[in-house]
Amino acid sequence: MATAFQEFWRLASAHPLAQAVGFAGLAITVSSYFARVTRRVALRQAVASLFWVAHMLLLGAWTGAVFSASSCLRGTVYSRRGMKAWASHPAWPWFFGVLCAGLAAGFGLAKGEGPRLALAVAAQAIASHALWTANISRTRALMALYSLLLLFYNLLFGSIPGSVCAVANIVAIAAATIRDRKWRT
């Protein structure tokens, strides 16, 4: 265990600028879970994704960067769901799922990310469906699973803000769920 922590710390401390950019993404991401409407969660996630793209590129996590870019596009489309006919088409979650698998094959395999790639692909597939559903409780539950998978991915790349974000996401989702339950009673 000490060796894994030492390797994580070695990776993390080698990229201070990447860590700083990631902390900006962290702040926006965590704030997204306090939105009461899935569309607003998706829009805030899209903005946060821009910071995560830069963070992952600075760490050399190419698949993470590509998936963050696709998350930005996905969040932009999903935030317009119900307002624009083209954005309301039920094929979008499937499109983004296939897009992520294709991007993974192109970038992750080319960069030799190995098993880390499976974590990122599964996380993105879950998020594509989680942010589509209009049921905020289901969105939060699936996003908690997404965050757990990203936690492992971020640990493997030495991303301090990514790891903190994954844990903070789970805590924020739990807090928002508790808050909403109190409002209903």
N, C-alpha and C positions, 0 to 999 in steps of 0.2 A: 504494500500500500504506500509506503514511504517513497518508493521509486516512482510510482505513478504520480504522486503529488509533486515530486521534484521535477519530473518531466513536464507536467502542466505548468509549473512555475517558471521553468526555463523558457518554454514557449511563450508564455504570457509576458514575461519581463523583456523579451527581445523586441517587442513591438509597442512602445508606449503611445505613439500617435494612433495606432489602430485601436488601442484600448480607449483612448479619449473619444474618438469618433463613435465607438460602440456605446459609450455611456449616454450619448445624446439619443441614439436609437432606443436605448433602454428606457429612458424617461418617457418618450412618446409611446412606446409599446405598452408600458404598464398603464399609462393613462387611458389607453383605448378600452380596457376592460371595465371601466366605470361608465361607459356609454350604456344607455338603456335600450338602444336600438341596434340591431346587427349591422345595418348600413353604416352607422357611425363608427362601429368597431372596425369595419372593413376600410373606411376612409383613413382613419388614424393609423391603421396597420400599413396602408399604402405609403403614407408619409414616413413612417418609421423605417420602412423597407429601404428608402434611399440612403439612410445612414448605415443600415446593415450591409448594403452593397459595398459601400466604401470600406467599412470595417473588415469585411471578409476578404476583399481584394488586398488590403494591407497585410492581412494575416497569411495570404496565399491559399485561402480556402475557396477555390474557384467554384466548386459546386454550390457552396453556401452563397457566394456572390450572385451566381446565375439564378438561384432559387429566390434570393431576396429581390432581384430585379423582376422576376416573374410574379412575385408576391405584390410588388408595386402595381404592376399591370392588373393583376387579379383584383386587388383592392379598389382600384380605380373603376373597373367595370362593375364590380359588386356594389359599390356605393351608389351607382346609378340605377340599380335594380328597383323596379316599381315606378321609376320616373321616366325611363326611356325604354321603348319596346325592345330594341336590340339588346339591351343589358338585362332584360328579364327572361331571355330564352333559357329553358332548362338544360341546355347542352353545355352551358358554361362550366359547371364543375367538372364535367367529363373532359372538356377541352383542356382545362388547366391541369388535370391529372395526367393526361397524355403528353401535354407539353413538358411537364416536369420529368416524366420518364424519358422522353426524347432528349431533353437537355442533360439529364443525368448520364445517359449513354454517351452523348457527345463530349461533355466536359469532364465528368467525374472519372470515367474510364480512361480517357486520354491523359488525365493528370494522375492516374494511379491512386485514387482515393480508397479503393478497396471496400472493406466492410463499412467504413464511415459513410459511404455512398448510400447504402441501404437505409441508414437512419434518416438521412436527408430526404430521400424519395418517399418513405413512409410518412414522414412528418408533413411534407407538402401535399400529399394526396389527402391526408386527414384534414388539413387546413382548407383545401379547396372545397370540400363538402361542408365543413363546419361553418364557414363564413357565408355559405349559400343559404343555409336553412334560416327561416324566419323565426324559429323557436330559439329564443335567447338562452334558455337553459341548456338545450342541446349544443348550441354554439360554444358555450362556456365549457361544458364537459369535454367536448372534442378538442377544444383549444388547450385544455389542461393536458390531455394525452400528447398533443402536438408539442407542447412545451417540454414534456418529459423526454421525448425523443430528441428534441433540439439540445436539451441539457447534455446528453451524452455526446452528441456531435460537437458541441462547443468545447466540452472538456478535452476532447481528442485534438482540437486545434489550438488550445491554449487561450481561448477567448474568455477573459474575466467578465466583461459586460454581458456577453452572450449567455454565460453560465448563470450569472446573477439574474439576468432577464428571465431565463427559463424558470428559475425558482420564484422570482417576484411575480411572474405571470400566474403561476399556480396559486400563490397567496392572494393576488388581486382578484382572481376568479372566485376564490372561496369567499373573500370579503364582499364582493358584489352579489354573490348568491345569497349570503346571509342577510345583507342589506335589503335585497328584494323580498326575501321571505318575511322580514320584519314589516315591510310596507304592506304586505298582503294580510297580515294578521291584525 
